[in-house]
Amino acid sequence: MTRTRAYRDGVLYKDGFPVEEVSDFLAEPDTAVWVDLCEPSEADLTDLAGELGLHRLAVEDAVQEHQRPKLDRYDGHAFLTAYAVRFDPASGRTTTYELAVFITPRALVTVRKDDGFDVDAVTRRWDLEPDLAKSGVPFLLHGLLDHVVDGHFDAVQALDDQVEELEDLVFDDRPDTSELQRRSFELRKNLTVVRRVVGPVPDVLGSLMRRDLRLADDTMGPYFEDVHDHARQAAEHTEALRERLATVRETQLNLQSDRLNLIMKKVTGWAAVIAVPTAVTGFYGQNVAYPGNGTTSGFWVSTVVMVVLSIGLYALFKKRDWL
């Protein structure tokens, strides 16, 4: 699957032309070209690399999966790796979509490892800002990165909502411990995935905004700075969520310990109350003569002693909040 666009003098000149015509458009002045390849082979990229002068190592990285977010600079072009993120609250799963980008002075080439990345949303974003199209490749790159970083922010916000729900469950009167542990474990896994792809983005964008790359010029500089700020917020929010989740787990363990101590205190108190009649009946159950043995008065004395001592202990424990 291949998508192409050509902009001339800031206007969309042609859409959906063959990749073989890329060099023809680049031969024209004031023209910027976008090429999108979905699941290409190394051979597919090699032909395009020959036309655009792409480095062999960058082509290999574009084909291989599970690259880290990074920005590599080569003679005549730069190579960017980033990830789009999507979190589904219904299934509780986080999905990432790897994206490789070749950045040349007049061409932007995006390589998608699968069709999960919504490239149509990127083209709609470009169409909504035609006044910036005169900037060429920086305009195209900004729209792409803005869409990716917005996805990061949405995913982190959705995870924040999940953490808030987990915090509410911790303080239920009768919390489901197994459910809390399961959801806490799933959130930790999702946050690990998000942190791995979101955390390096601010540094990558910071490198991308260096003056020698000539991308963040006077026109596009403020827009790249805005994306950089959003990426930094998403990364910081992710770290904050990790700390909150650790706090939730710590609070859960503390509450479990407090509930256990309360239960043990009550059980111990009732055991002390029950021990009084047990001790009295045990004493009067001796097979030796004792005062009141075999008489009605002995029975009533032992009964009164048990009742009075039990009530006294119960009142004492209740006053000290042990029961």
N, C-alpha and C positions, 0 to 999 in steps of 0.2 A: 504494500500500500504506500503510495507516494502522493504528497501534497506539495504544490508549488505556488509561489506568488512572486510577482515582480512589481516594484514601485519605481516610478520615474517622476522626479521633481516633486516628491511627496504625495503622489496620486497613485492609487492602485491601477497599474497599467494592464496587467494580465494575470489571470488566475487559472491554475490547472494546466499548465503547459508541460511537455515532456522534459525529463531531466536532461536529456541530450541538448536541449536548447539553453541551458544555464550559461554556458560560455558565450553564446551569442548575446544574451541580455547583458552580461557583464562587460562586453565590448562596447556597449553604449554608455555615454556619459550620464552622470547623475542618476544611476539606476542601482537599486538594492534588491537582492533576491533572497527569498526564503525557500528552503527545501526541507521537507519533512519526510523521513523514511521510517516505516514501521517494520520491526523485525527484519532488518536487512542482513544479508550475509556479508562476510568480509570481502568477497568478490564484488558485490554490489557497491560497497563503499570505495573499493579501490579505484573503480572507474571515475567516480566523482572526485576522489582525492587527487587523481591526476590532473583534473581540470582546475581544481581550486588550490593545488599545492599543499594538501594536508599531510602532516607528518605521519609516517608509518606507525609509530608508537601510539599516536592519538587514535588512529583508525582501529588498532587492536583493542585499545581500552573502550572504544565505542561499541565494539561487538561483544566483548566479554561482559558478563553480568556481575552484580554485587560489587561495583566500584564504590569507593567512599566519596562523599561530596568533596569536590576539589576544583581547583583552577590551575591548569598547566599552561605554560606559555612556550610557544615554539616560534621559529622564525616565520613571521608573516601571518600568524593566526594564534588564537588561544583555544583551549579545550576545557569545557566546563562539564562537570557531572553533578546532577542534582536529583532530588526525589520529590515527587508529588505524594501526598499522604491523604488517606481517607479513613475516617473512623466511623464504623456503623454501630450506633448505640443498640440497635435491635439484636444483633448477633454478638456484640462486644468484641469485634475483630478490627484490627488495624491493618490496612493494606497499603503498600508502598508501590510506586511506579517509577522505575528508573528512567532517567532522561539524560542523554549525552548531547552536548551542544558544541558545534564548531563555530567559532566567531572569527570571521575575516573582515577586512575593511569594508567590503561591499556585499557580503553574503552571510546568511545565518543558516546553518544546517542543524536540524534537530533529528536525533535518532532515538526512537522509542523502542524499548525492549519488548513491549506488548501493546495491545490496543486499549488498555485500561485508562491511559491518560487522555483527558478530554481536550483534544487539540482544537475542537470547534469553539470551545469557550475562549481559547487564546485568540483565535481569529476574530471573534465577536468583540473582544476587548480592543483589538487593533482598530476595528471598524468604528468604534465609539470615540476614538481619539485621532481623527484624520489630521488635525492641526499639528500634531507632532510627527507625522510621517515623513516630513522633510529631513528629519535627522537620520533616516536610513536605518542601518543596522542597530544603533543604540535604541531607536524607537522599538524595533522588533524585539530586541533582547529585553528591554524593560517590560513590555507587555507580557512576555513569557514568564519572567521572574516574578512579576507582580501577581500573576495568577497562581504560581507555585507557592509563594509565601502566604498568600491569602488562604490557600488550602491548609498550610501548616497551622495558621492561626485558628481556623475553624476546627481542625482536629484537636488541637490543644484545648480549645474552649469546650468541646464536647466531652473530653476527658475530665475537665474541671467539673462539669455537671455530674459525672459519674462519681467523682471523689466526694462531692457534696452529699450525694445520696448515701454513699457509704458512711460518711460521718454521722448522718441522721440515724442510720441503722445501729450504730454502735451504742447509742443511748436509749434504745428501746428497752421497755421493762423486761421483756423476755427475748433477748436477741438470739437469732439463729447463728450459733457459733460456726457451724460448718459452712453456711451460706456466706458469712462474713469472710471467712478464710478463703473460700473459692473466689469471691469477687475481688478481694484484695490481691490475690495471686494473679488473676487475669489483668487487673489494672497495672500491676507492676510489670507484667510482660508487655503490655501495650505501651506503657511509658518508656520502657527500654527501647522499643522499636522506634518510637517517635523521637526520643532523645538522640538516637544514633544518626538520624537523618536531618534533624532540625538543628542540633547543637552547632555543627560546623558552618552552617550557612552564613551567619554574620561575618565570620572571618573571610569566607569565600567572596562575599559581596564587597567587603572592604578592600580586598585585593583587586577586584574587578573595577573599582572606582578610582584606581590610581591613574594619574594624569597621563602617564606614558602609553596607556592603552587607548586613550582618546575616545572613550565611550561616554563617560560622564562629563560632557562638555557643558557650556554655560546654559544650554537649553535643557538637556536631559539630566544635568547634575542634581537639581532639586528632586526630580522624580526618583532617581536611583537612591538618593539619601532617604527618601520616604520609604522605599522598599527595604532599605538597610535597617531603618528604625523598626519597622514591623517585624523583620526577621529577628532582630535583637529582642524584641518584646516576646516573641514566640519562644525563643530559646530560654529566656529568663523565666517565663511562665512554666515551661517544662521542668526546670530545676525546682521551682517552688512547689510544683505538684508532687515531685518525688519526696520532698521534705514533708509535705502534708500527709502523703500516704504512709510514710514512716511513722509520723505522729499518730495517725489513726491506728496503726498496728500496735504501737506502744500503749496507746490509751486503751485499746481493746484488752491487752494483756493485764494492764493495771486494774481495769474494771473486773475482769475475771478473778484476779487475785483478791480484790476487795469483796466480791460476792462470796468467794470461797471462805474468806475469813469470817464474814458475817454468818454464814451457815454453820461453820465450826463453832462459833461463839454461842449460837442458839442451841446447837446440839449438846454442847458441853453444859450449858445452863440447865437444860431439861434433864440431862443425865444426873446432874447434882441434885435436882429436885426429886427425881425418882430414886436416888440412892438413899434418901432418908427413910421412906417406908421399907425399903429393902433391908436396911440396917436394923430397924426396929423389929420387923418380923423375924429377921434372922436371930436377933438376940433372944426374943421370946420363944423361939423355936428350939432352944437348947433342951437336951434330954437330962437336965439337972433341975433340982428344986430352986425356985427363985420366988421373990415376993409376988403374990398374986397368981401363982401357978395353979391352974385348975379352978379359978374363981371367975365370976362375972366381972368383978372390979378390975382384975388384971387385963381382961379383954378391952374394957373401956379405957383404961389408962393407956394401953399401947395404941389404941385407935386415936385417942386425943393427941398423944405425942406425935404420931405420924401426920395428922391433919395440921396441927399447929406449926410444926417444923417445916412442912411442905409449903404451907401458905406463907410463912415467914421468908423462906428462901425465894419463893416466886416474887413476893413483893420487893425484896432486896434487889434481885436481878432485874426486875422491871424498872425500878427506880434508877439503876445504873445503866439502863438501856442495853442489858445483856440478852434480853428476850424480846 
